[in-house]
């Protein structure tokens, strides 16, 4: 379109499918004016996600009233739900793992870092810079500690993205390599190889289950990290 190159990539398709899946789930649960008195499996899943994120916000973010905490709940809930549904997508054959691309996870972590920093300045003003200098520090050490704390704080913009990218990329790569090895060994023209190499196939199946658990747990870890960083910005820990 003119001088702009626009393309619909695997990333776009995968994220669109994730959003569509989440919206479809919530639409099915909340249609006809709300949920049922006796929840079915889908409604129980939605209620479990809601209660889980709400408890995280209440437990990890201190120094605020319940009403103020609720302002952060939608953003954290969207992040957790989106991660919970998109991370395991890579375990589906012929699918695509969005979070295995560092550009995507880096954009997510930078947006969260900028948002948390804005919240800190809105709540504390310029006093937010006191976060860089712990109380009771000797004056000669102050410049070094300020520099160290500044580097540590800025690295938070990378830590979320690196952690998620590294776990998803490493786990998926390991499963793919071992799956290709097991598949090759199973089709060798030797009956003894076929019998003896069922072991690698079972190992791949076990690793697939483990990787599925890692994909789900990374949504939990990322959400806890966001809550901790937000708590630090609000309470200047």
Backbone bond lengths (Angstrom), bond angles and torsions (degrees), N, CA, C in turn:
res aa  C-N    CA-C-N  psi(-1)  N-CA   C-N-CA  omega(-1)  CA-C   N-CA-C  phi
1 X - - - 1.463 - - 1.521 108.45 -
2 X 1.342 115.83 97.69 1.449 119.86 -176.58 1.515 110.67 65.81
3 X 1.326 117.09 -124.41 1.449 122.11 179.16 1.520 112.45 -93.94
4 X 1.312 117.18 2.51 1.460 121.16 -177.92 1.518 109.71 -101.70
5 X 1.319 115.09 135.94 1.462 121.37 177.60 1.524 108.03 -103.61
6 X 1.308 116.73 113.92 1.459 122.52 179.62 1.518 108.58 -115.65
7 X 1.322 116.57 133.64 1.457 120.67 179.79 1.524 109.44 -143.20
8 X 1.309 115.56 149.46 1.461 121.95 178.19 1.523 107.43 -99.49
9 X 1.321 116.88 103.59 1.455 122.56 -171.77 1.526 110.98 -99.09
10 X 1.335 114.46 179.72 1.461 120.04 175.34 1.526 111.14 -61.43
11 X 1.339 115.80 -36.19 1.459 119.54 177.05 1.529 111.01 -60.17
12 X 1.316 115.82 -46.96 1.464 120.43 -179.66 1.522 111.03 -61.89
13 X 1.327 116.16 -45.17 1.458 120.19 -179.25 1.519 111.74 -63.60
14 X 1.325 116.96 -43.59 1.457 120.43 -178.05 1.526 111.55 -65.30
15 X 1.336 116.83 -44.83 1.463 119.06 179.20 1.519 111.60 -67.09
16 X 1.339 116.88 -35.31 1.462 120.08 177.64 1.525 110.72 -65.84
17 X 1.329 116.90 -39.96 1.457 120.32 176.97 1.521 111.67 -65.09
18 X 1.335 116.53 -38.17 1.459 119.96 178.46 1.520 111.11 -63.70
19 X 1.323 116.22 -48.47 1.466 120.17 178.67 1.522 110.68 -61.20
20 X 1.332 116.53 -42.96 1.456 120.16 179.10 1.520 112.36 -62.41
21 X 1.342 116.73 -39.88 1.460 120.97 179.83 1.529 111.16 -65.77
22 X 1.336 116.51 -43.59 1.460 120.31 179.77 1.526 110.73 -65.20
23 X 1.334 117.16 -45.38 1.459 120.40 179.82 1.532 111.26 -63.81
24 X 1.324 116.77 -38.89 1.458 120.24 178.52 1.521 110.80 -64.38
25 X 1.331 116.52 -41.61 1.465 120.34 178.65 1.520 111.34 -60.78
26 X 1.327 116.68 -48.13 1.466 119.82 -178.53 1.529 111.28 -69.52
27 X 1.334 116.99 -31.88 1.460 119.46 178.21 1.530 110.87 -67.33
28 X 1.336 116.76 -43.33 1.461 120.52 179.76 1.520 110.86 -63.62
29 X 1.347 116.52 -38.41 1.461 120.21 -177.44 1.522 111.75 -73.06
30 X 1.332 117.02 -38.89 1.466 120.51 -172.43 1.523 113.88 -100.20
31 X 1.323 118.78 6.58 1.469 119.60 179.91 1.529 110.50 -67.85
32 X 1.310 115.86 159.85 1.459 123.81 -179.13 1.531 111.81 61.02
33 X 1.329 115.43 35.90 1.462 119.37 171.05 1.508 116.10 88.81
34 X 1.308 119.62 3.03 1.458 119.89 177.50 1.507 112.05 142.48
35 X 1.335 115.74 -174.75 1.453 121.11 -177.12 1.522 112.03 -83.03
36 X 1.314 114.28 -179.22 1.456 121.82 -178.52 1.524 110.18 -94.70
37 X 1.345 115.17 154.56 1.464 119.96 177.73 1.520 110.65 -63.60
38 X 1.330 115.73 -38.63 1.465 121.39 174.13 1.515 107.14 -106.05
39 X 1.348 118.37 101.00 1.474 120.46 -172.06 1.513 112.44 -68.03
40 X 1.338 113.93 143.76 1.460 119.30 172.54 1.534 108.59 -87.49
41 X 1.330 116.43 -169.46 1.466 120.11 -174.98 1.528 111.64 -64.80
42 X 1.335 117.29 -43.89 1.463 120.32 -178.53 1.523 111.42 -66.67
43 X 1.330 117.21 -43.13 1.457 119.61 178.76 1.520 110.93 -65.34
44 X 1.314 117.83 -37.27 1.468 120.81 177.18 1.525 110.77 -62.81
45 X 1.344 116.79 -38.05 1.464 120.44 177.95 1.523 111.15 -64.06
46 X 1.330 117.04 -45.51 1.461 120.72 179.94 1.528 110.59 -64.51
47 X 1.316 117.49 -42.73 1.462 120.62 178.94 1.527 111.02 -65.44
48 X 1.325 116.79 -36.27 1.465 120.52 178.03 1.524 110.85 -64.76
49 X 1.330 116.96 -43.99 1.468 120.80 177.93 1.522 110.74 -62.21
50 X 1.326 116.22 -44.61 1.467 120.84 -178.90 1.534 110.80 -61.61
51 X 1.321 117.23 -50.04 1.465 120.93 -178.40 1.523 111.41 -65.25
52 X 1.333 116.30 -37.16 1.467 119.70 -178.88 1.524 111.32 -63.83
53 X 1.337 117.08 -47.64 1.467 120.49 -179.96 1.529 110.38 -67.69
54 X 1.324 117.41 -39.93 1.460 120.54 179.68 1.519 111.11 -62.03
55 X 1.317 118.39 -41.19 1.460 121.39 177.57 1.518 111.43 -65.84
56 X 1.338 117.15 -37.95 1.464 120.24 176.81 1.520 111.13 -61.07
57 X 1.324 116.83 -45.60 1.461 121.35 -179.60 1.526 110.51 -62.48
58 X 1.308 116.54 -44.10 1.468 120.20 -178.12 1.524 112.77 -69.26
59 X 1.326 117.23 -33.83 1.456 120.94 -176.96 1.528 112.67 -83.68
60 X 1.325 117.75 -38.47 1.456 120.84 -172.21 1.524 113.87 -90.00
61 X 1.319 118.04 -23.92 1.457 121.43 -179.24 1.518 108.88 -105.71
62 X 1.323 117.17 113.30 1.460 121.88 -178.21 1.516 111.59 -108.90
63 X 1.324 115.26 172.86 1.457 120.86 175.26 1.501 115.17 78.14
64 X 1.334 118.03 10.35 1.457 121.62 -179.48 1.519 109.57 -131.30
65 X 1.310 115.59 153.72 1.455 120.09 174.72 1.526 109.77 -74.98
66 X 1.333 115.95 164.83 1.453 119.75 -178.47 1.512 113.13 -61.23
67 X 1.348 116.94 -36.84 1.467 120.10 -178.91 1.518 111.47 -66.93
68 X 1.344 117.05 -37.85 1.460 120.21 179.55 1.525 110.28 -69.61
69 X 1.323 117.02 -38.36 1.464 120.40 178.45 1.523 111.32 -62.22
70 X 1.320 116.54 -32.85 1.455 120.24 -178.59 1.527 112.10 -62.60
71 X 1.345 117.21 -22.41 1.457 119.75 177.93 1.526 111.52 -66.66
72 X 1.328 116.86 -29.81 1.462 120.58 179.90 1.520 112.20 -89.43
73 X 1.321 117.32 -15.48 1.460 120.61 -174.94 1.531 113.38 -60.82
74 X 1.354 120.37 -45.45 1.477 118.90 -178.32 1.522 113.17 -59.31
75 X 1.340 117.38 -43.47 1.467 120.14 -178.39 1.530 110.64 -65.01
76 X 1.315 116.89 -44.48 1.462 120.11 -179.44 1.520 110.61 -68.43
77 X 1.326 116.78 -37.08 1.466 120.67 179.71 1.523 110.98 -65.66
78 X 1.331 117.32 -41.62 1.462 120.60 178.70 1.526 110.46 -63.28
79 X 1.334 117.20 -43.06 1.466 121.20 179.50 1.515 111.04 -61.50
80 X 1.322 116.75 -45.90 1.469 120.27 -179.10 1.527 111.14 -65.40
81 X 1.329 116.87 -46.19 1.463 120.36 -177.22 1.525 111.27 -64.52
82 X 1.324 116.07 -42.84 1.461 120.05 179.95 1.534 110.52 -63.81
83 X 1.341 117.10 -42.64 1.462 120.73 178.63 1.521 111.22 -66.89
84 X 1.329 116.29 -39.11 1.464 120.63 -178.37 1.523 111.74 -62.68
85 X 1.319 117.55 -34.03 1.456 120.74 -177.54 1.529 112.85 -91.44
86 X 1.319 117.61 -28.08 1.466 117.80 -174.20 1.523 111.69 -88.59
87 X 1.349 119.36 -31.77 1.460 120.57 -177.71 1.529 112.72 -61.93
88 X 1.347 119.77 -47.77 1.479 118.97 -179.11 1.522 113.89 -72.26
89 X 1.328 118.83 -7.74 1.462 119.77 -179.23 1.522 112.25 -60.03
90 X 1.328 115.92 -31.19 1.452 119.14 -178.94 1.515 113.49 -68.01
91 X 1.337 118.21 -13.13 1.459 120.96 178.46 1.526 111.99 -82.89
92 X 1.318 117.15 -9.76 1.457 121.09 178.59 1.535 108.29 -83.25
93 X 1.334 118.83 130.73 1.476 119.98 -179.71 1.528 112.34 -56.21
94 X 1.325 115.50 139.29 1.462 124.68 178.58 1.532 112.25 64.43
95 X 1.319 116.95 21.73 1.464 120.53 177.32 1.526 109.67 -98.92
96 X 1.318 115.96 -167.82 1.466 121.11 -175.29 1.527 108.53 -140.58
97 X 1.323 116.33 135.51 1.462 121.85 -179.44 1.520 109.37 -99.98
98 X 1.321 117.00 107.12 1.461 120.95 -177.91 1.521 111.02 -64.01
99 X 1.322 116.64 -42.32 1.460 120.67 -174.18 1.522 113.17 -77.67
100 X 1.321 118.22 3.14 1.464 120.04 172.54 1.523 111.38 -86.55
101 X 1.336 117.54 0.55 1.457 122.88 176.60 1.527 109.19 -105.15
102 X 1.314 115.63 121.69 1.465 120.83 -174.34 1.527 111.84 -63.76
103 X 1.323 117.39 -30.70 1.459 120.14 -179.83 1.531 111.02 -61.68
104 X 1.329 117.01 -39.04 1.458 121.16 -179.21 1.528 110.52 -69.90
105 X 1.321 117.07 -49.52 1.466 120.01 -179.08 1.530 111.30 -66.47
106 X 1.327 116.85 -33.44 1.463 119.76 178.25 1.524 110.65 -67.79
107 X 1.326 117.33 -41.85 1.465 120.38 177.41 1.521 111.14 -62.14
108 X 1.331 116.56 -39.75 1.462 120.66 178.18 1.520 111.22 -64.55
109 X 1.342 116.70 -46.78 1.461 119.67 -177.57 1.527 111.72 -67.26
110 X 1.348 117.71 -37.31 1.458 120.10 179.15 1.526 111.13 -67.92
111 X 1.321 117.74 -39.27 1.463 119.74 178.29 1.522 111.04 -64.16
112 X 1.330 117.09 -39.94 1.470 120.41 177.93 1.524 110.43 -67.56
113 X 1.335 117.40 -41.16 1.463 121.34 179.52 1.529 110.89 -62.11
114 X 1.316 116.88 -44.63 1.470 120.07 179.04 1.526 110.44 -64.16
115 X 1.326 117.23 -42.19 1.453 120.26 178.96 1.515 112.82 -62.59
116 X 1.331 117.56 -43.26 1.466 121.12 179.07 1.519 110.71 -65.21
117 X 1.328 117.72 -39.09 1.466 120.91 177.72 1.524 110.90 -63.81
118 X 1.324 117.68 -41.69 1.467 120.87 177.34 1.529 110.68 -62.12
119 X 1.328 116.88 -41.08 1.466 120.22 177.91 1.522 110.56 -61.50
120 X 1.339 116.66 -41.17 1.462 120.21 178.95 1.518 112.57 -62.16
121 X 1.334 117.41 -43.45 1.460 120.23 178.90 1.530 111.39 -70.10
122 X 1.315 117.54 -35.76 1.463 119.65 177.79 1.520 111.62 -64.32
123 X 1.312 117.02 -35.26 1.467 120.21 -176.58 1.521 112.63 -84.51
124 X 1.345 117.95 -35.82 1.464 121.15 -172.38 1.521 113.68 -117.01
125 X 1.314 119.16 -12.01 1.450 119.92 -176.08 1.521 111.10 67.54
126 X 1.329 116.29 -144.29 1.466 120.61 179.36 1.521 112.21 -68.34
127 X 1.332 116.76 -18.26 1.462 120.10 176.90 1.531 111.43 -63.12
128 X 1.322 116.78 -14.06 1.461 120.45 178.10 1.521 111.30 -61.79
129 X 1.348 117.17 -25.39 1.468 119.97 178.99 1.522 112.19 -66.85
130 X 1.345 117.47 -17.13 1.469 119.79 176.66 1.522 111.28 -64.70
131 X 1.326 116.26 -15.06 1.460 120.66 175.62 1.529 111.15 -60.41
132 X 1.331 116.48 -26.23 1.458 121.42 -176.90 1.519 113.12 -83.10
133 X 1.334 117.99 -10.50 1.460 120.88 -176.90 1.521 109.18 -130.47
134 X 1.323 118.50 102.59 1.462 120.87 178.79 1.522 111.57 -61.97
135 X 1.308 115.53 151.68 1.464 120.69 -178.42 1.525 110.65 -68.18
136 X 1.327 115.92 145.08 1.454 121.87 175.85 1.512 115.28 80.12
137 X 1.322 118.06 13.65 1.468 121.14 -179.30 1.525 109.17 -81.40
138 X 1.341 119.69 131.75 1.471 121.43 176.42 1.529 111.09 -57.90
139 X 1.310 116.13 143.57 1.459 121.38 -175.66 1.530 113.17 -58.47
140 X 1.341 120.83 -41.60 1.473 118.93 179.89 1.534 113.55 -61.71
141 X 1.325 116.43 -28.10 1.470 119.33 -179.17 1.521 112.80 -87.73
142 X 1.331 117.17 -9.20 1.463 120.65 -174.41 1.533 112.73 -57.79
143 X 1.339 120.88 -47.69 1.479 119.38 -178.61 1.519 113.13 -59.80
144 X 1.338 117.27 -39.13 1.455 120.14 -178.91 1.528 111.08 -69.66
145 X 1.338 116.21 -41.10 1.456 119.13 179.81 1.525 111.90 -69.21
146 X 1.334 117.36 -36.39 1.460 120.13 177.07 1.525 110.03 -62.25
147 X 1.337 116.38 -44.22 1.464 120.02 178.39 1.523 110.90 -63.56
148 X 1.340 116.02 -43.59 1.463 119.94 -179.89 1.525 111.71 -63.62
149 X 1.352 116.22 -44.27 1.464 120.15 179.86 1.528 111.23 -67.40
150 X 1.331 117.08 -34.42 1.462 120.40 178.66 1.524 110.68 -66.05
151 X 1.335 116.41 -43.64 1.466 120.21 177.84 1.529 109.88 -63.87
152 X 1.331 116.22 -43.17 1.459 120.08 179.60 1.525 111.55 -62.78
153 X 1.337 116.14 -41.13 1.467 119.52 -179.49 1.532 111.32 -68.03
154 X 1.317 116.69 -42.79 1.469 120.00 -179.86 1.527 111.63 -67.86
155 X 1.323 116.57 -29.34 1.462 119.47 -179.99 1.522 111.40 -67.80
156 X 1.342 116.51 -17.64 1.459 118.84 176.43 1.526 111.23 -61.94
157 X 1.317 116.03 -28.01 1.464 119.38 177.89 1.523 111.58 -65.10
158 X 1.337 116.43 -24.01 1.460 120.95 179.57 1.516 112.81 -98.51
159 X 1.324 117.01 -31.06 1.463 120.41 -170.59 1.521 112.48 -61.80
160 X 1.333 117.23 -43.16 1.461 119.70 179.65 1.523 111.31 -60.73
161 X 1.339 115.76 -47.11 1.457 119.74 -178.50 1.517 113.11 -67.98
162 X 1.328 117.20 -41.61 1.462 120.73 -179.01 1.524 110.86 -65.41
163 X 1.336 116.84 -43.62 1.459 120.44 -178.44 1.530 111.30 -61.35
164 X 1.320 116.09 -47.72 1.457 119.77 -178.50 1.521 111.26 -67.26
165 X 1.333 116.62 -44.69 1.470 120.51 -179.75 1.524 111.44 -62.32
166 X 1.337 117.11 -46.06 1.459 120.62 -175.71 1.529 111.52 -65.17
167 X 1.319 117.44 -43.24 1.460 120.14 -179.53 1.520 111.87 -65.62
168 X 1.334 117.55 -43.54 1.454 119.92 -178.15 1.530 111.48 -70.77
169 X 1.327 117.03 -42.35 1.459 120.18 -178.89 1.529 111.42 -67.24
170 X 1.332 117.24 -45.27 1.463 120.43 -177.51 1.529 111.10 -65.45
171 X 1.327 116.54 -46.10 1.464 119.05 -178.52 1.517 112.89 -65.06
172 X 1.313 116.74 -44.86 1.461 120.04 -179.46 1.533 110.90 -66.87
173 X 1.321 117.07 -38.15 1.468 119.99 179.04 1.521 111.06 -64.71
174 X 1.340 116.62 -41.22 1.464 120.46 179.28 1.527 110.80 -63.12
175 X 1.318 116.73 -45.80 1.467 120.13 179.23 1.530 110.65 -62.19
176 X 1.321 117.22 -40.67 1.469 120.23 -179.39 1.517 111.68 -65.52
177 X 1.337 116.95 -43.47 1.468 120.20 -178.95 1.520 110.87 -64.28
178 X 1.334 117.11 -47.79 1.463 120.58 -178.90 1.524 111.18 -67.85
179 X 1.330 117.17 -33.28 1.462 119.35 177.88 1.522 110.81 -66.29
180 X 1.328 116.50 -42.99 1.462 119.27 176.99 1.517 112.34 -62.89
181 X 1.335 117.17 -38.60 1.466 120.97 178.27 1.526 110.91 -65.38
182 X 1.326 116.73 -46.78 1.466 120.18 -179.31 1.529 111.13 -63.94
183 X 1.322 116.38 -40.04 1.468 120.34 -179.95 1.529 111.10 -64.02
184 X 1.333 116.73 -40.52 1.469 120.51 179.15 1.521 111.07 -65.89
185 X 1.341 116.91 -44.08 1.454 120.40 -177.82 1.523 112.04 -67.17
186 X 1.322 116.93 -33.18 1.459 119.38 -178.75 1.522 112.55 -68.71
187 X 1.322 116.99 -24.13 1.464 119.92 -175.79 1.522 112.64 -104.58
188 X 1.325 116.92 15.43 1.458 118.58 171.48 1.536 109.21 -69.11
189 X 1.305 116.15 147.80 1.471 120.51 -176.40 1.528 110.91 -82.26
190 X 1.305 114.70 60.61 1.458 119.68 179.60 1.520 107.92 -153.11
191 X 1.324 117.61 122.71 1.458 121.18 -175.88 1.524 111.56 -65.04
192 X 1.340 116.96 -31.07 1.456 119.31 -179.46 1.528 110.89 -70.59
193 X 1.334 115.79 -36.55 1.456 118.50 175.46 1.527 110.59 -63.77
194 X 1.343 115.81 -39.06 1.467 119.74 -178.12 1.533 110.39 -64.10
195 X 1.350 115.76 -43.17 1.467 119.30 -179.33 1.525 110.64 -71.35
196 X 1.320 116.78 -43.91 1.452 120.34 -175.27 1.513 114.19 -72.60
197 X 1.315 116.93 -22.88 1.464 119.15 -175.13 1.521 113.26 -104.09
198 X 1.327 117.28 19.01 1.455 118.59 167.77 1.528 110.63 -69.69
199 X 1.349 115.15 -23.77 1.469 119.81 178.04 1.519 112.67 -57.90
200 X 1.359 118.61 -51.49 1.473 118.89 177.23 1.520 113.53 -57.19
201 X 1.332 117.02 -33.31 1.463 119.62 178.91 1.529 111.03 -64.78
202 X 1.337 115.96 -42.84 1.461 119.59 178.31 1.526 111.10 -66.75
203 X 1.332 116.66 -34.81 1.462 120.08 177.14 1.524 110.34 -64.65
204 X 1.330 116.55 -40.82 1.462 120.52 178.04 1.525 110.48 -62.83
205 X 1.315 117.28 -41.39 1.460 120.34 178.28 1.528 110.91 -62.56
206 X 1.339 116.15 -41.13 1.462 119.62 178.18 1.523 111.22 -65.46
207 X 1.345 116.93 -41.65 1.458 120.27 177.91 1.521 111.99 -65.70
208 X 1.324 116.19 -32.00 1.467 119.31 176.75 1.518 110.95 -63.84
209 X 1.329 116.49 -43.20 1.458 119.74 176.04 1.510 112.05 -63.77
210 X 1.332 116.49 -40.53 1.461 120.48 178.49 1.521 111.05 -63.92
211 X 1.319 117.00 -43.06 1.466 121.24 179.92 1.525 111.30 -66.05
212 X 1.317 116.62 -34.23 1.466 119.79 175.46 1.526 110.47 -63.52
213 X 1.335 116.42 -40.68 1.458 119.68 175.96 1.516 112.52 -65.38
214 X 1.333 117.06 -38.40 1.465 120.75 177.24 1.524 110.79 -64.25
215 X 1.323 116.39 -41.39 1.461 120.46 -179.93 1.529 111.21 -60.93
216 X 1.337 116.32 -40.31 1.465 119.87 179.15 1.525 110.97 -73.02
217 X 1.344 116.71 -40.81 1.466 119.59 -177.85 1.525 112.61 -67.51
218 X 1.341 117.71 -27.16 1.459 120.01 179.31 1.523 111.82 -65.18
219 X 1.334 117.12 -31.33 1.462 119.90 174.17 1.528 110.15 -63.77
220 X 1.321 116.29 -39.97 1.471 121.23 177.72 1.519 111.08 -65.66
221 X 1.330 117.31 -47.21 1.460 121.69 -178.23 1.529 110.93 -62.58
222 X 1.324 117.16 -43.50 1.463 120.63 -179.76 1.525 110.97 -63.78
223 X 1.324 117.04 -39.67 1.467 120.46 -178.94 1.525 110.67 -68.07
224 X 1.329 117.67 -41.09 1.462 120.45 177.32 1.525 110.33 -62.78
225 X 1.323 117.63 -41.89 1.465 120.88 178.89 1.525 111.25 -61.14
226 X 1.328 116.56 -42.29 1.470 120.29 178.28 1.519 110.39 -61.40
227 X 1.328 117.12 -44.11 1.466 120.79 179.54 1.528 111.38 -63.84
228 X 1.327 117.52 -39.75 1.467 120.85 179.48 1.520 110.77 -66.04
229 X 1.335 117.39 -45.20 1.464 120.59 178.55 1.522 110.90 -63.24
230 X 1.316 116.86 -39.11 1.464 120.43 178.47 1.518 110.95 -67.07
231 X 1.319 116.76 -37.87 1.460 120.87 177.45 1.527 110.93 -64.21
232 X 1.333 116.78 -40.85 1.472 120.52 177.97 1.530 111.37 -63.12
233 X 1.340 117.09 -39.94 1.452 120.43 -179.40 1.517 111.67 -68.78
234 X 1.328 116.88 -33.05 1.460 120.52 -178.16 1.516 111.90 -79.82
235 X 1.336 116.18 -41.40 1.468 121.00 -175.54 1.528 113.70 -102.60
236 X 1.346 117.33 0.58 1.460 122.39 177.38 1.532 112.05 54.36
237 X 1.315 116.63 48.59 1.461 121.44 176.49 1.525 109.79 -81.48
